[in-house]
Amino acid sequence: MNEVSIEHVISENIKTLRKKLGWSQELLAEKTGVSAPYITQIEVGKRTPSLDIVEKLASALGVEYKTLFETNNENLQSPEFSKHILESKLITAITNTIHNEFKD
């Protein structure tokens, strides 16, 4: 039986949640105050985030921190998460529109 490391679980959950939100690593970094290269290193398994960073990532991604430690990804499909995705996409669309309007 193959056991999956907790580091792998965390990195995959962060990557999955980020992609479901349609966010780049740079946007997640901006929302958490963590550098984009560090986000990349977490997602590829080269770095293991501290609990403080895990909490920041979870908060930005709209989930409880414990969700990032779960190997059962049911929480990634919850209705609350779907609502969060829609809200995030709406905010991103509005922000992009405002930036485009006032760019000049």
C-alpha positions as CSV (number, residue, x, y, z in Angstrom):
1,M,0.0,0.0,0.0
2,N,1.4,3.4,-1.0
3,E,1.2,6.1,1.6
4,V,1.0,9.7,0.6
5,S,3.0,12.2,2.5
6,I,1.3,15.1,4.3
7,E,3.5,17.5,2.3
8,H,2.1,16.0,-0.9
9,V,-1.4,16.3,0.3
10,I,-1.0,19.9,1.3
11,S,0.6,20.9,-2.0
12,E,-2.0,19.1,-4.1
13,N,-4.9,20.6,-2.1
14,I,-3.4,24.1,-2.4
15,K,-2.9,23.7,-6.2
16,T,-6.4,22.2,-6.7
17,L,-8.1,25.0,-4.8
18,R,-6.1,27.7,-6.5
19,K,-6.9,26.4,-9.9
20,K,-10.6,25.9,-9.1
21,L,-10.7,29.6,-8.2
22,G,-8.9,30.4,-11.5
23,W,-6.1,32.1,-9.7
24,S,-2.5,32.3,-10.7
25,Q,0.2,31.6,-8.2
26,E,1.0,35.3,-8.3
27,L,-2.5,36.2,-7.3
28,L,-2.5,33.7,-4.4
29,A,0.8,35.1,-3.3
30,E,-0.6,38.6,-3.4
31,K,-3.6,37.6,-1.3
32,T,-1.5,35.9,1.3
33,G,1.6,38.0,1.5
34,V,3.7,35.0,0.6
35,S,6.1,35.3,-2.4
36,A,5.0,33.7,-5.7
37,P,8.3,31.6,-5.9
38,Y,7.4,30.2,-2.4
39,I,3.9,29.3,-3.6
40,T,5.5,27.5,-6.6
41,Q,7.9,25.6,-4.3
42,I,5.0,24.5,-2.1
43,E,3.0,23.3,-5.0
44,V,5.8,21.3,-6.5
45,G,6.7,19.8,-3.2
46,K,10.1,21.5,-2.7
47,R,9.0,23.4,0.4
48,T,6.7,22.6,3.3
49,P,4.7,25.6,4.6
50,S,4.7,26.4,8.2
51,L,1.3,26.3,10.0
52,D,1.1,30.1,9.9
53,I,1.5,30.0,6.1
54,V,-1.0,27.1,5.8
55,E,-3.5,29.2,7.7
56,K,-2.9,32.2,5.4
57,L,-3.3,30.0,2.3
58,A,-6.5,28.4,3.6
59,S,-8.0,31.7,4.5
60,A,-7.2,33.2,1.1
61,L,-8.6,30.1,-0.6
62,G,-11.8,30.3,1.4
63,V,-11.5,27.0,3.3
64,E,-10.7,25.9,6.9
65,Y,-7.0,25.2,7.4
66,K,-7.7,21.6,8.2
67,T,-9.0,21.1,4.6
68,L,-5.5,21.4,3.3
69,F,-4.4,18.4,5.4
70,E,-7.3,16.1,4.3
71,T,-6.6,13.3,1.8
72,N,-10.3,13.0,1.2
73,N,-11.0,15.9,-1.1
74,E,-14.8,16.0,-0.5
75,N,-14.4,19.5,1.1
76,L,-13.0,20.7,-2.2
77,Q,-16.4,20.0,-3.8
78,S,-18.6,21.5,-1.1
79,P,-21.5,23.9,-2.0
80,E,-19.9,26.5,0.2
81,F,-16.7,26.3,-1.8
82,S,-18.7,26.6,-5.1
83,K,-20.3,29.8,-3.7
84,H,-16.8,31.1,-2.8
85,I,-15.6,30.3,-6.4
86,L,-18.5,32.3,-7.9
87,E,-17.9,35.2,-5.6
88,S,-14.2,35.2,-6.3
89,K,-14.7,35.1,-10.1
90,L,-17.2,37.9,-9.9
91,I,-14.8,40.1,-7.8
92,T,-12.0,39.3,-10.2
93,A,-14.2,40.3,-13.2
94,I,-15.3,43.5,-11.6
95,T,-11.7,44.4,-10.6
96,N,-10.4,43.7,-14.1
97,T,-13.2,45.9,-15.6
98,I,-12.3,48.7,-13.3
99,H,-8.6,48.4,-14.0
100,N,-9.3,48.4,-17.8
101,E,-11.6,51.5,-17.5
102,F,-9.2,53.6,-15.5
103,K,-5.9,52.3,-17.1
104,D,-5.2,55.5,-18.9
